Amino acid sequence: MKYAYFPGCSLESTARSFDLSTRAVCRELGIALEEIPEWTCCGSTPAHASSDSLSVALPTLNLQKAQAAGLPVMVACASCYARLRIANHRISSDPEDRRRAERITGRTYDGGVEVRHVLDVLVNHLGLDAIRAKVRRPLAGLRVACYYGCLLTRPPEIVAFDDAEHPSSMDALAAAAGAEPVEWPFKTECCGAGLSMTNSGVVARLAHKLLSMARASGADCLAVACPLCHVNLDLRQADAAKAHGAFQPTPVLYVTQLLGLALGLPPENLGIDALTVGFAGGKP
């Protein structure tokens, strides 16, 4: 099982832990990752608001490189995943979008490269049985609120690997790792996304709502699969408590970090030490 891996900008900076844990988990599970050579920014959240042409051309550059390697693409960042999938959708369904992207990139592309999120690869390609067979340290007794956010499963006609309103793939993966996923109503609510720097007050309010509800639902921690969600929910807890009332500090981990711990990987190989709110379950 081999994928062209697109880490994206966040995973080389603020979300380094997501990159470390994704690579470590895939290596342990026999998923070979070949990083796309000389990959470029996909445009992320801002591109489509500033340049419609670049919002398609930037991810297309990376898809063209993956096509040259003859591999499907695996992405960890939810925003990168959305941009690459949207580019494929627009190029394959709109001849003008295709011509414009090819004119900008200087290469032909038909939108045919398969793009999958790491969660999709783990649950639907590798499979939960294969993961259970590799678990060495089951996360028994750990209650996890799985938080998908608003990008990972929407719009459903484009991302299409889980239910848009009531997704379950991360819950199934947490259960395979031995943890207990809790049922809670905010698993696809927005965390404020890119407003973390431009309007932190909104992020503090939304983070308080999400974290308080996760705790009220019995969760010991949250699992996420998006760098923006992680920044907003892990880093902004003190701001949220100061502005909207105290709540019990809650560890927020990437789902690949939780899985890595269950596989018996050392916490330092998963970036556990980078969490703002410490996770006692991550200590050997």
C-alpha positions in Angstrom: 0.0 0.0 0.0 1.7 3.2 -1.2 0.6 6.8 -1.4 2.0 10.1 -2.6 2.1 12.1 0.6 1.1 15.8 0.6 2.0 17.2 4.0 1.1 20.9 3.3 2.4 24.0 5.0 0.8 23.5 8.4 2.4 20.1 9.0 5.8 21.6 8.5 5.2 24.3 11.1 2.4 24.6 13.7 1.1 21.1 13.1 4.5 19.3 13.1 3.0 16.8 15.6 0.4 15.8 13.0 3.1 15.1 10.5 5.3 13.2 12.9 2.4 11.0 14.1 1.0 10.4 10.6 4.3 9.2 9.3 5.0 7.1 12.4 1.6 5.4 12.3 1.7 4.7 8.6 5.2 3.3 8.9 4.1 1.0 11.7 1.0 -0.2 9.7 2.9 -0.8 6.5 1.6 2.2 4.6 4.4 3.5 2.4 4.4 7.3 1.9 6.4 9.0 -0.8 6.4 12.7 -0.3 5.4 14.7 -3.4 8.6 16.2 -4.6 8.9 20.0 -4.4 5.2 20.3 -3.4 3.8 23.8 -3.1 1.2 25.4 -0.9 -2.4 24.3 -1.9 -3.8 27.8 -1.2 -5.5 26.5 1.9 -8.4 28.5 3.3 -7.6 32.0 1.9 -6.9 31.2 -1.8 -10.5 30.9 -3.0 -11.4 34.2 -1.4 -8.5 36.1 -3.1 -8.0 34.3 -6.5 -10.4 31.8 -7.9 -7.8 30.8 -10.5 -5.1 30.1 -8.0 -7.4 28.2 -5.7 -7.6 25.6 -8.5 -4.2 25.9 -10.0 -2.2 25.6 -6.7 -3.5 22.2 -5.7 -3.4 21.1 -9.3 0.3 21.6 -9.4 0.7 19.0 -6.6 -1.8 16.6 -8.2 0.1 16.8 -11.5 3.3 15.7 -9.6 1.5 12.8 -8.0 0.1 11.8 -11.4 3.7 11.7 -12.8 4.6 9.4 -10.0 1.6 7.2 -10.7 0.3 7.2 -7.1 -2.9 8.2 -5.3 -2.5 11.0 -2.8 -2.9 10.9 0.9 -3.4 14.2 2.9 -3.6 14.7 6.6 -4.7 18.4 6.8 -8.4 18.8 6.4 -8.0 22.1 4.6 -5.5 20.7 2.1 -7.7 17.7 1.6 -10.6 19.9 0.7 -8.6 22.1 -1.7 -7.2 19.1 -3.6 -10.6 17.4 -3.8 -12.3 20.6 -4.9 -9.6 21.1 -7.6 -10.3 17.6 -8.9 -14.0 18.2 -8.9 -13.8 21.5 -10.8 -11.3 20.3 -13.4 -13.2 17.1 -14.1 -16.6 18.8 -14.3 -15.8 22.2 -15.9 -13.8 22.4 -19.2 -13.1 26.1 -18.6 -11.6 25.4 -15.1 -9.5 22.7 -16.7 -8.2 24.9 -19.5 -7.4 27.7 -17.0 -5.5 25.5 -14.6 -3.5 24.0 -17.4 -2.7 27.4 -18.8 -1.4 28.5 -15.4 0.5 25.4 -14.5 1.8 24.7 -18.1 0.8 21.0 -17.8 -2.2 18.9 -18.7 -4.4 17.4 -16.1 -7.8 15.7 -16.2 -8.7 15.6 -12.5 -8.2 11.9 -12.2 -5.7 11.5 -9.4 -7.3 9.8 -6.3 -7.1 12.0 -3.2 -7.8 10.5 0.3 -7.6 11.8 3.8 -5.4 9.8 6.2 -8.6 8.9 8.2 -10.2 7.5 5.1 -7.0 5.5 4.3 -6.8 4.0 7.8 -10.5 3.1 8.1 -11.6 2.3 4.6 -8.4 1.2 2.8 -6.3 -0.5 5.4 -9.3 -1.5 7.5 -10.1 -1.6 11.2 -9.3 -5.3 11.5 -5.8 -4.8 10.4 -5.4 -1.9 12.9 -6.8 -3.9 15.8 -4.3 -6.7 15.0 -1.5 -4.1 15.5 -2.7 -2.5 18.8 -0.2 -3.2 21.6 -1.4 -0.7 24.2 -5.2 -0.5 24.1 -6.5 2.9 25.3 -8.9 1.2 27.7 -10.9 3.5 29.9 -10.1 6.6 27.8 -13.3 8.4 26.7 -12.7 10.4 23.5 -14.9 13.1 21.9 -14.1 12.7 18.2 -14.2 16.2 16.5 -14.5 16.3 12.7 -14.9 20.0 12.3 -16.7 21.6 9.4 -14.2 20.8 6.5 -13.5 17.1 6.8 -16.9 15.9 5.7 -18.2 18.8 3.7 -19.4 19.4 1.1 -20.5 15.8 0.9 -20.5 15.7 -2.9 -16.8 16.4 -3.0 -15.2 14.8 0.1 -17.6 11.8 0.2 -15.9 9.3 2.6 -18.2 9.8 5.6 -21.6 11.1 6.5 -21.6 14.9 6.4 -23.8 15.5 9.5 -23.1 12.4 11.6 -19.7 11.0 10.7 -18.4 7.9 12.4 -15.0 7.0 10.9 -12.9 8.7 13.6 -15.1 7.1 16.3 -14.6 3.7 14.7 -10.8 4.3 14.7 -10.8 5.4 18.3 -12.7 2.3 19.3 -10.3 0.1 17.3 -7.5 1.7 19.4 -9.3 0.5 22.5 -10.8 3.9 23.6 -14.4 4.7 24.2 -15.8 7.3 21.8 -18.5 9.4 23.4 -21.6 10.6 21.7 -21.9 14.3 21.6 -23.8 16.9 19.5 -21.0 19.2 18.3 -18.7 16.9 16.3 -19.1 18.8 13.1 -19.6 22.4 14.5 -17.1 25.1 13.4 -14.2 26.0 15.8 -13.6 29.3 14.1 -11.0 28.0 11.6 -8.7 30.7 10.3 -10.2 33.4 12.6 -7.7 32.3 15.3 -5.4 35.3 14.4 -7.9 37.8 13.0 -10.8 37.4 15.4 -9.7 35.4 18.4 -12.8 36.5 20.4 -15.0 34.4 18.1 -12.6 31.4 18.4 -12.6 31.7 22.2 -16.4 31.6 22.3 -16.6 28.6 19.9 -13.8 26.8 21.7 -15.5 27.3 25.0 -18.7 25.8 23.6 -17.0 22.8 22.1 -14.7 22.0 25.0 -17.5 22.5 27.6 -19.8 20.2 25.7 -17.2 17.5 25.3 -16.6 17.5 29.0 -20.3 17.5 29.8 -20.6 14.5 27.5 -18.1 12.6 29.6 -15.0 13.0 27.4 -11.5 12.9 28.9 -10.0 14.3 25.7 -10.7 15.4 22.1 -9.4 13.8 18.9 -9.1 16.0 15.8 -7.9 15.6 12.3 -7.3 19.2 11.3 -4.4 21.6 12.2 -6.8 24.6 12.5 -9.1 22.7 14.8 -6.1 21.7 16.9 -4.7 25.2 17.2 -8.1 26.7 18.2 -9.0 24.0 20.7 -5.6 23.3 22.3 -4.0 26.7 22.2 -7.0 28.9 23.0 -8.3 27.1 26.1 -6.9 29.8 28.5 -8.5 32.5 26.4 -11.8 30.7 26.3 -11.9 30.2 30.1 -11.0 33.8 30.8 -13.7 35.2 28.5 -16.5 32.7 29.0 -16.0 30.9 32.3 -13.7 28.2 33.7 -13.9 24.6 32.6 -11.7 21.6 33.1 -8.6 21.8 30.8 -9.0 19.2 28.1 -6.2 17.5 26.1 -6.7 17.8 22.4 -4.8 15.2 20.3 -4.5 14.4 16.6 -6.3 11.1 16.0 -3.0 9.8 14.6 -1.3 10.5 18.0 -4.0 8.5 19.8 -3.6 5.6 17.4 0.2 5.8 17.7 0.0 5.4 21.4 -2.3 2.4 21.0 0.2 0.9 18.6 2.8 1.2 21.3 4.9 3.9 19.7 7.0 6.2 22.0 5.2 9.5 22.8 8.2 11.5 21.7 7.8 10.0 18.2 4.3 11.3 18.0 4.8 14.9 19.2 2.8 14.4 22.4 5.1 16.8 24.2 4.0 19.7 22.0 0.5 19.7 23.4 -0.5 22.9 25.2 -2.7 20.9 27.6 -0.8 17.9 28.7 -2.0 14.4 28.2 -1.2 12.0 31.0 -2.2 9.0 29.0 0.7 9.8 26.6 3.3 9.0 29.2 4.9 5.6 29.2 
